[in-house]
């Protein structure tokens, strides 16, 4: 396998450094327009025609260059990132890309600015090799992925003709803990909610806790009612829409090497929910829906004690869904659950409109091309996930446009995506660029 | 009832103004030595012998003057105050006593510098009337009440002989919302704890919530296990040490005018725990122990959603205890409860050493003298609380020294104790001085 030339790696790093320098935090609504503008310029430098398409939220960067008679690949990425807090846990400024110990540190260094930079670098490389890009390229780079892509599904629906393509390369990927390359053909769906319990007009002296309801107690009970000790969701009807796996998907699950002991070690957890490992671990992680609590906030959080009875408690949570569950239906079931179990004081606020789950056909040539490219670059058979445990707006592409979607990329399990000290290892970046370039060549030219 | 002479009111105001001018904030460790020195001087001006007794924290001001053959009254007060912040909500400087609309404003204007000034003024008045103080007086004025009196219990234990007295006047009191005078003969005990659950080495992407335990879920379950919907604590053995009320205590509870509808309206709560009102409300508030959760902190608390699986969750809580419960035993029972119910992952940290509950004998002549004095001054029968719902270091006095303890004073429900714009109404100050003087005369001289 031909190494990535130094100038291409430098191009990738500089592209990434420019992107990381803009704090495009969608949850805080900042830096989005500037980041979109930069992405458009970076894609124009590739020879694409780029435009900012407005949405009710952040603009979508759309860029294209078609080649008559050649297939077209659609790239989906995003220029927004998660908030950087807690800031004090970062060893270097999250918005200054910093190279240290063979890795590039910064918010978005992998997710998703690093992945976007790797794709741009791969295309620059192919352009050098062939004089021109030898196949059609379309980019959809949105700015609201980290807040649930509230406007992307409609954007894709309204631009179906414009976005027509033969295959879609998804935003991210990487290697597992053992360094094996990963490819995936689906994502879980998601719906993010906030639960609010308010019990009084204002905070009271804690001695009134003898007679006045405590909102933390109420919210704790409500949260405890949502799942059992093994993680199984206890909401009535929650599993009714879960579609069984196909034989190919089942076989793919069984072929996933068991990384669960290594993950347990890395994360520092004594055991996984339900004590699962091996295929049972992957079935639970990938093929089963779940509920997760992202945060709980109420009352005094400072040092020492403050004896106060808070008036309000809030929790944020997300449900991860599998085909054919529907986010809206899950919200309805959750509200019904609270009504049935006496939690009428728990207000349910939908934070994100939600994303439907998606899975592509494992037998499609685009899936085969990416698998073969990964095998060639990494010297080992890739691990194929029918879907990843995470979520994203894949449904409108895979099921709306009807193109097969595959994700490969530059991350690893220790990348600290969404956490302080997010980083991209330079070795992952190089092989990611190689794999993307080879997958495109194999699908479009061979 | 003889009015308080103008010169005595002026003496009280000047005494209070000197005290308020020193920002003796124990939580911030400032102004404590200076305030202690001032209190010693003010008590020496009364003809007492005063000294600063060191503790591992702030010094205790001890002052005494005994009268052979006459009973001795022990005064417990404190010279420290709560922090003044948020400063921007004060209408005048918190550390400059300011008279406005018939009230004196400043941090500590009531709690507890105002109460101390009223006691000093009452003694000055009695001294004028009798030429000399006609009974023995001892003062214990500590500087760490607002941070849980961590060193007072040991101080009292180590000075039992020195502190011997016939009765004890507690630090504070006042009138209820209807203007009826209050007296109380006890306080609840307290122990403040923090619970910590740690499930992983670091925060993870929330999609791992399918297989990795969520600390908020664990802590929610643990908290939900502590009490039922009516507020009854579910820890095995928790009520074993609760002493039944005496017939006098029971009768006192039944005589408390039912303020529960007005409190429900003020607090904005549709009903109290267990639907109590009237005597049942006061029994639950005063005579039953409880657990209250002061705060819960984990994961993302900002706007919108952040799909993260936190590694750690923390909750702060306090137990309010009644005779003869013991803070240390409650901690042991709590730990045993968690072990029995499979919550071995919940770490229990004691934040404050705790205070034991205290109640004095309602039939003691000192209790009767204060009741009669209040009835005489206010022209209405006082409301007698066997104990207040709050806590304080009364146990070493009531049960260590074995003296009956009664609290009466100068506050009202709108005094804004611990809040911005704390104030002492001049009418409350005058009647407080009268009531203290009359209670002392009745007990010691009549």
Interface residues (C-beta under 8 A of the other chain):
Chain A: X27 X28 X82 X83 X85 X147 X148 X188 X190 X192 X194 X199 X200 X201 X202 X204 X205 X206 X207 X208 X209 X210 X211 X212 X213 X214 X216 X217 X219 X220 X221 X223 X224 X227 X231 X260 X266 X267 X268 X269 X272 X273 X276 X281 X284 X285 X288 X290 X291 X292 X293 X294 X295 X296 X297 X298 X299 X300 X301 X304 X305 X306 X307 X308 X309 X310 X313 X314 X315 X316 X318 X320 X351 X352 X388 X389 X390 X391 X416 X417 X418 X419
Chain B: X148 X188 X190 X192 X194 X199 X200 X201 X202 X203 X204 X205 X206 X207 X208 X209 X210 X211 X212 X213 X214 X216 X217 X219 X220 X221 X223 X224 X226 X227 X231 X260 X266 X267 X268 X269 X272 X273 X276 X281 X284 X285 X286 X288 X289 X290 X291 X292 X293 X294 X295 X296 X297 X298 X299 X300 X301 X302 X303 X304 X305 X306 X307 X308 X309 X310 X313 X314 X315 X316 X318 X320 X351 X352 X388 X389 X390 X391
